[in-house]
Each structure stands twice: as C-alpha cells, then as structure tokens.
Amino acid sequence: MAKRYEMKILLLSPKAGESSYQKFSAWENVGLGLLYLSSALKKQGFTVRVALTDREEAEALVAEFKPNVVGITCVTSTYNTAIGILDAVRARDRSIITVMGGHHVTFTVRETLKEPSVDYVVRGEGEEVFPALLGNIMKGKPHALIDGVCFEKDGEVYNTDTVALVKDISKLTFPDRSAVEKYNPPNIYVLSSRGCPYQCTFCSASNLYGGVWRKRDVDDVLDELEGIRGIGDQAVTVQFGDETLTVDTRWAKQLCLGIIERGLKFKWYSNSRVDSLVRDPHLLDLMQEAGCRGLSLGLESGLQEIIDSYRKGITLEQAVRAAEILREKSMFQQWYVMIGAGNEFDTREYIRKSIAFLKDFPFDLVQISILTPFPGTHLYEQLEREGRLLHKNWDLYDGLHCVYRPLGITVEELEKELTRAYRQVYLNAGLIKLLRRTYRFKNSLANSRSFLSFLDIAVRIGIFRQDIRDAVK
C-alpha cells in the first residue's frame, strides 16, 4: 500500500469560453489527462481532487480543500482563463505551489513562466514526472532537474529542451473516473493510443509527441473497458479519444475482435483517416460489429491544392470513397473542414470553391472552423516568421476568429465567409437533406443538450441571420 502523504493536490481544467464550439459538446469535461494524473498521484499516496471549473468556482474549491499544490491544464483558447484561475489561487494563498501543463504551455514555456502565478510548467505527459516533482519538493529540492519539468531560477529558465513522454503507456494505472461525477455513464472517454505519426501543418500533436505513435496492449484496453460501469448493458457510449484509432489497422482489428470476444456491448465512436478506411474497407465491418456507430474524419478542405498545402496526405477521391462506404453501412460520419490556408489560396474564390465541394458530400455533421495557427504547429512557425500573426490574444484562437493576416482577403471578409459557409452547407442544401441530417444527428452520439444547441445555432444563422460567433454564444 502506498504511503499516505499530507500533501493535497487540486487538479483543474478551465471551462471553455462563451464563444466556443466546446461549450455545447456532449463530451465537455476535464479530459483524460487529469484523470490519468489523478490515478498516478493517488497511487503514490497523495490526496487529490479534480474539477472542471471557472475562476469563481476555483476560489471556492481552494477555500474548501486547502491544497498544497494546484495543477491546471489548458488548450490555447483557455490559457487566459487558466492564468486567471491561478492568479485567484495565488491571491488567496501565496504558499500554494502552481503547475501548468497541456499542449499550449508545452510550446510557450518561457512566456508562461513569466506569469507571476506560475511556478512550474510540465512539457508533455505528467503521469511520471509530476509525482517526481512533488517528491523533490517534499525533500526540499524544488529545483532538481526532471525531464519535461520547467521552472525559472535566478532569471534562467531550465529544461526547455526536454519533453516528458511515458515510454510504455500500457503500464499506466487506468484513469480515475471516480474523481469526476460526469464521467459516469452514459458518456465515457477512453484513450487506447497516444501521439500521431502524421505531419499536418495545422496540428501540434506530432511535435508534442516527437512524431511517435504509441499504442496500448489490446488486453489492457479491454480490461479498462470491462471495468467501466454499465458497459455490458449498452448503457454507455464510449468516445475513443485517440488522435486516430486506425493508424495500425491490424491492431485496430485486434481491438475490435477483443470487444466482440469478451461480449462487451456498447456504442462507440472514434477519430479515423480516410486513407485508412479506403485502404482496408473490411476494417469498418469489424468496427461496426464491435459496436462502432460512427467516425470523425478530417477532410480539412474541398480543394486538393489546399489539402496538399496542409500536408494532410489524403485525396478528395479517398474522402468521397470513405464517405460512400460509411453511408453504405449507415454509420454516422462527422467531418472537419477549415476555411483559410495561410498562403496564396486565401481568397474568396478558393474559399467558396472549397465549401461548394460539400454540397453533394454525404456527411451527417460537418464542423467548419477558421484555420488557426496554434503554438507548436508548422503553420504557427511560418506565420510568425512572416510577421503575419495579428496578436497573441489566446482567447480568440478558437477556430471562430481569424488571428493571422491572409494574403488575398481581409480578416473581416474571411470571418464572414465562415457564417456564409454554414448557411451554404446546411440551410441552402435543401429541406430534405437538412431533415435527414437533423434526424441522423439526433440519433447519433449527441445528447439532447448538444442536439438542441445545434438546432438553436442553425435557426440563429439561417432565420435571424446572426453571425456564427454570436450564434454559438
């Protein structure tokens, strides 16, 4: 049995902003990262609390729990919220040690450590290095060097060239879902792999994980699934949160066969790539038999030139074929598309040609965003090098605002194209298509909250002619 330490750890995830796609998601929660971290800390004997929170709620939690350490994760668009929470924590009790983690701060270490309320930044994965940091603090060695743990001392920032990665993710303790009430059925996240081997210019996953994709042992994933309450009576819907579940189609088939052989009956969804589905169409047969009801896929653009500029590594022909296969199997298909390219294709003509491709594309749900240069991406490095980043107001790095200077269209015009794109794709496609998509969406992974939010946004954009950002609010 692990020794029980007196140190208390509060792990926080900031709530999404008012103008955010995330805020009406059926899956909004603290994320599996903090739940894995909670398990690792409890295994070492620490007392842990986990919460999805805003500044006011965080202050109340600190007053009640009285933590010694507060850890907080964030994405780019919630960075300012996270800093506001830590400012409130530090104002209440200056003795509390603060630690930040997540994709954003992994690539903005120096900037983050300039914040008065931040003591440490963890670059990469924290399950091993966070407990090690706490152990050093308890030994009176707060500045002992640990790969991936960054701090400032005497004006110098340490460890910015190291990233913490867990070598064997199958050895991690299962995520501590008991720490968060909302992780009870019906909506459960499971992570069966980490990383991404692809090099898309707009995504930071490859840089974060060094281009390495790591998979768990199939039996380890199945054991976790078996332990989830309600998994046997179809009371649970599982979302595999992997960057893409089908990097290794042979391994994916083994996972599906394991689900079938163990008699685990539940609905599930995952991310995939069109080239994987086209290359091995029989994979979908097995996925469907194992309970898969739908997939999320990145189309990114309706123009091959733009897809190529993103270094996506797929073709429109593959996307069309993948969509046809999914439709033949009556599987729900959610697609992601962006407007903007960060290059010579940033014109009204190219944007509208891209969106026009979706007119006859058999999607059930498509999320359209403005191309956003997140720290850690090739796109961010390019635009910063060219002096075309407009600002670093991270609140607006949310896919709903243009935060760089396009070459062939104004910022304001590009943002208006986003609202126009939604009208074209959903409302101008005809009543029959709209009703079919509405029915399919209602009976997919979305719960009543996200479904009603979807209808509300559609009405505001179509009938009341609101801008998409106002509609999301």
C-alpha positions, -999 to 999 in steps of 0.1 A, spaced: 0 0 0 13 35 -9 24 57 19 -2 84 26 12 119 22 -2 150 39 3 170 7 -30 177 -11 -32 182 -48 -60 201 -67 -61 194 -104 -82 218 -125 -93 222 -161 -107 256 -171 -142 257 -187 -145 267 -223 -153 303 -232 -187 316 -241 -178 317 -278 -165 282 -282 -176 250 -300 -166 231 -269 -192 246 -246 -222 227 -261 -204 194 -266 -218 163 -250 -182 154 -241 -171 186 -223 -151 175 -193 -118 178 -176 -102 154 -201 -85 121 -196 -51 137 -189 -60 149 -155 -78 116 -146 -47 97 -155 -27 121 -134 -51 117 -105 -46 79 -106 -8 83 -107 -8 107 -77 -32 86 -57 -11 55 -63 18 75 -47 -3 83 -17 -14 119 -24 -48 132 -17 -63 145 -49 -94 165 -61 -102 171 -98 -126 197 -112 -138 214 -144 -140 250 -132 -140 287 -137 -123 313 -116 -151 318 -90 -156 280 -86 -118 275 -83 -117 300 -54 -144 282 -36 -126 248 -41 -93 262 -28 -111 276 3 -127 243 10 -100 218 0 -69 239 11 -45 223 -14 -7 225 -12 -4 223 -49 -27 233 -78 -21 218 -112 -40 231 -142 -42 221 -179 -53 242 -208 -56 244 -245 -47 276 -264 -81 292 -262 -84 285 -224 -49 297 -215 -60 331 -203 -88 315 -182 -63 292 -167 -40 320 -158 -69 339 -142 -77 309 -121 -41 306 -109 -40 344 -102 -70 339 -79 -54 309 -62 -22 328 -56 -42 358 -43 -59 336 -17 -28 317 -6 7 326 -17 21 294 -3 3 272 -28 26 258 -55 12 260 -90 19 238 -120 7 242 -156 5 215 -183 -11 208 -217 -3 213 -254 -3 251 -253 22 257 -225 44 229 -238 52 252 -267 51 285 -248 72 277 -217 92 310 -214 61 331 -219 41 310 -193 68 311 -167 68 349 -168 33 348 -153 37 356 -115 12 329 -106 31 300 -124 58 281 -106 63 252 -130 54 241 -165 53 204 -174 61 198 -211 44 166 -224 29 139 -202 28 143 -165 20 108 -150 56 101 -142 72 135 -138 45 153 -117 48 128 -88 86 130 -91 84 168 -88 62 166 -57 87 141 -42 115 165 -48 95 194 -33 89 173 -1 126 166 1 134 203 -1 148 200 -36 123 220 -57 148 227 -85 162 193 -90 162 186 -128 135 163 -142 130 159 -179 99 179 -190 96 199 -158 105 236 -165 110 264 -140 127 298 -137 155 303 -112 177 334 -109 164 347 -142 172 315 -161 146 290 -175 155 254 -171 146 223 -191 130 239 -221 146 214 -245 131 183 -228 97 167 -231 82 141 -207 68 111 -225 57 78 -209 76 50 -227 51 22 -221 15 36 -218 1 2 -211 17 3 -176 -2 34 -166 -30 30 -140 -64 34 -155 -78 69 -154 -95 79 -121 -131 84 -134 -144 83 -99 -128 118 -94 -154 134 -117 -191 128 -114 -198 135 -151 -175 106 -161 -201 82 -150 -223 68 -178 -236 75 -204 -206 93 -220 -171 79 -214 -138 88 -229 -112 61 -235 -76 65 -248 -61 35 -265 -31 52 -281 -11 84 -279 6 105 -305 4 109 -342 28 99 -370 15 124 -395 28 159 -401 -2 181 -408 9 218 -407 -20 229 -385 -17 203 -358 7 202 -328 2 165 -319 32 153 -340 56 179 -325 43 172 -290 50 135 -292 81 137 -315 62 121 -344 58 89 -324 26 69 -321 23 46 -291 -4 21 -287 -16 2 -256 -17 -35 -254 -51 -46 -266 -58 -66 -235 -50 -36 -214 -76 -15 -232 -102 -43 -230 -96 -47 -192 -103 -10 -188 -135 -12 -208 -147 -42 -188 -142 -22 -156 -165 7 -167 -199 5 -150 -227 0 -174 -205 -13 -203 -223 -46 -205 -259 -35 -209 -254 -8 -236 -259 20 -210 -226 35 -221 -214 54 -251 -176 54 -255 -156 80 -274 -121 68 -282 -101 100 -278 -71 89 -298 -58 113 -325 -67 85 -349 -77 50 -339 -67 34 -372 -30 42 -376 -23 5 -373 -53 -13 -389 -41 -47 -378 -40 -35 -342 -74 -19 -346 -89 -51 -358 -74 -70 -328 -91 -44 -305 -125 -49 -323 -121 -87 -321 -114 -84 -284 -145 -63 -278 -166 -89 -296 -150 -120 -280 -154 -105 -245 -191 -97 -251 -187 -60 -244 -218 -45 -259 -217 -7 -261 -219 21 -287 -186 38 -296 -172 65 -318 -136 74 -328 -114 95 -350 -100 80 -382 -84 89 -415 -99 84 -449 -68 67 -463 -71 40 -436 -107 33 -445 -101 32 -482 -70 10 -479 -88 -15 -457 -126 -12 -461 -132 -45 -443 -119 -28 -411 -153 -10 -409 -172 -43 -410 -153 -54 -379 -156 -20 -362 -194 -20 -368 -198 -55 -354 -178 -44 -323 -203 -15 -317 -188 14 -337 -217 37 -347 -197 65 -363 -164 82 -371 -150 117 -371 -127 124 -400 -106 154 -413 -115 164 -448 -100 199 -440 -108 214 -474 -128 208 -506 -98 217 -527 -69 193 -533 -44 221 -536 -52 233 -500 -52 197 -486 -17 193 -501 -6 226 -486 -17 213 -452 5 182 -457 -26 161 -448 -16 132 -471 -51 124 -484 -70 130 -516 -105 141 -522 -111 109 -541 -103 90 -509 -126 112 -489 -155 107 -512 -150 69 -512 -147 68 -474 -180 88 -471 -197 64 -495 -185 34 -475 -198 49 -443 -231 58 -459 -235 22 -472 -230 9 -437 -254 36 -422 -226 48 -399 -227 83 -386 -200 105 -402 -187 138 -387 -163 158 -408 -140 187 -401 -133 214 -426 -114 247 -424 -116 279 -443 -83 297 -448 -50 282 -459 -23 307 -447 -10 310 -482 -19 321 -517 -52 302 -515 -66 327 -490 -91 343 -514 -128 344 -515 -128 324 -548 -109 295 -533 -128 295 -500 -161 293 -518 -149 266 -542 -139 245 -511 -172 249 -494 -191 242 -527 -175 207 -527 -196 199 -496 -229 205 -514 -232 168 -525 -209 153 -499 -228 128 -478 -219 140 -443 -242 138 -413 -224 166 -394 -196 189 -405 -178 214 -383 -163 243 -402 -136 264 -385 -113 291 -394 -77 279 -399 -60 287 -366 -22 287 -361 -17 271 -327 17 272 -310 37 241 -318 25 238 -353 44 243 -386 17 269 -395 24 290 -364 61 290 -370 55 300 -407 32 329 -399 53 341 -370 84 341 -393 65 360 -420 52 385 -394 16 377 -401 3 368 -367 -21 396 -357 -19 391 -320 -15 366 -292 -48 371 -275 -52 334 -270 -90 337 -262 -95 342 -299 -76 312 -310 -108 292 -310 -115 284 -347 -141 312 -349 -118 341 -353 -91 349 -379 -59 356 -360 -35 359 -389 -32 383 -419 -45 365 -450 -28 372 -483 -58 376 -506 -87 386 -484 -92 408 -453 -96 394 -419 -132 407 -417 -141 392 -450 -126 358 -441 -146 357 -408 -178 365 -427 -171 336 -450 -174 312 -420 -210 322 -414 -217 320 -451 -202 286 -453 -226 272 -426 -256 287 -444 -244 272 -477 -237 237 -463 -267 233 -440 -295 257 -450 -291 261 -487 -287 223 -493 -325 218 -494 -351 208 -468 -348 171 -474 -311 170 -467 -315 192 -437 -342 170 -422 -322 138 -429 -291 153 -413 -310 165 -383 -326 131 -378 -292 114 -381 -275 138 -358 -303 134 -332 -298 97 -332 -260 97 -331 -236 103 -303 -250 137 -294 -271 140 -263 -302 163 -261 -280 192 -249 -258 193 -280 -286 185 -304 -308 213 -292 -278 236 -293 -272 226 -329 -308 234 -338 -306 267 -320 -274 278 -338 -290 267 -372 -321 288 -365 -300 319 -354 -277 317 -385 -305 309 -410 -336 327 -399 -322 355 -377 -291 359 -399 -268 360 -370 -230 357 -373 -218 322 -363 -198 336 -333 -229 353 -319 -250 322 -325 -225 300 -306 -227 324 -277 
